């Protein structure tokens, strides 16, 4: 066997409603080359990274919003205390 011979097969379940045909074999019978597997792995890692980056951005915006709300509330309390003290 040469090194270009396919040495791995995909162990992926077909989605619901998927039918195997001669031109569309079951996914478990599709052979993948090592280069293709590496490419798919890189794409998967990149997609996961982008997902985590988007989640981190969302959490950062939530944190900033909470910090701003806290500053506003603190400012309102400080003003209320100042008004109460000036009335005495």
Protein Blocks (a to p, Z undefined) as FASTA:
>chain_A
ZZkbcfbdcdddddehiacdfklccfklpccdfklmmmmmmmmmmmmmmmmmmmmmmmmm
mmmmmmmmmmmmmmmmmmmmmmmmmmZZ
